[in-house]
Amino acid sequence: MKNKFIILLFVMFIYCQKKPIDKATNTIKHNIELKGEGMLNGLKIQSIQMEDSTTFKVKYTFTNPFNKVMRITNRFYLNTLLDTIKSKEDLRTEVMSEGEYKTVFENKKFLKN
């Protein structure tokens, strides 16, 4: 009976663990919201790619205070617990104009698709 209880606790522990991509997404979204100081309306993470265990390429959209829809692509470097952002690279900034996104900044050195 004791072994079954230990196995049950172990299964519950594993089940309750967040996937790394989910944990990173929460950390990154929280960081973007904090940096935006409440001025990013409708913030949505469009895509997140896990490049390695602590590096994530993220594309997100929002409406800025000037009522322009922006799409930003950044690379975030997190710590091993995925709860802190160590650094960030700006890869691309786009603004919606006439129904399509126009690139206003592109960092070709770090973009690597």
N, C-alpha and C positions, 0 to 999 in steps of 0.2 A: 504494500500500500504506500509506503514511504517513497519507493522508487517511482511509482506512478505520479505522485504529487510533485516530485522533483522534475520529472519529464514534462508535466503539465506547466509548471512554472517556466521552464526553459522554452517551451513552445510559445507561451504567452509573451515572454521577453523578446524572442525573435520576431514574432508577429507584430509587436508594437513598435519595433525599430523603424524609423523612417528610411526610405530609400535615399541614397546620397544625392540624387538629382533633386528630390523634393526638399531636402534640407538646404541644399545650395540655393535653390529657387527662393525659398523663404528668406534666407540671409541676404541675397542680392536684391530682392524686391524691397525689403525693409531699408536697405542702404540707399536705394534710389529714392524712395519716399522721403527719407531723412534729408538727403542732399537737395531734394526739390523744395524743401521747406513749405510744403502745402500748395505749391504753385503748379503742380503737374496734374491736370485733370484727366480722368479716364485712363490712368496708367495701366497698361496691359503688357505682360510678357508674351511676345509673339512666338519666340523660340529660344531654346536653351540647349546648347551642345556641350557635352562633357568631353573635353579634349584630353584630359588625363584625370587622375584622382582628385586634383585640387584646382584645375583650370577649367573655366567655363566661358564659352562664347555666347553672349546673350543679345537678342534683338528685342527691343521694346518700343512701344508707341505711347504717346500722350499728347494732350493739347496744352500748349504753353499759354502764359498770361496774355499774349497778343492774339489768341484764338487761332493759332497755326498748329496743324497736326504735325508732329515730329516723329521720326523713326530713328532710333539710335542703336548702333551696334558697338558693343564693348567686350573686351576680354577681362574677366575677373579672375584674380588669383586669391584663393582662400587658404586658410590654415587647414591642417589635417582633420580637425573636428568639423570643418565646414560651417563654423559659426562666426567667423571673422574674416573680413576682406583685408588681405595684406596689401594688394595694389590693384590698379585698374589701367587698362590701355584703351584709349579712344580709337576706334577703328573707322567708323563711318557715322556721319550725321546727315540726315535727309529731312527735307521739309515738303509737305504736300502742297503742290501748286498746279492749278488747272487739272485736278483729278488724278495726278500721278506724282510719285516721289521724285524730287530733284536732289542730287547730291550737293551738299554745301561744304562738306569736309570729308576727306578720305585719307587715311594713313596707310599708304601702300606698303610701307616697311613692315607693318605688323598684321596686315589684313589676312594673308594666307587663306583666303576663302574660308 
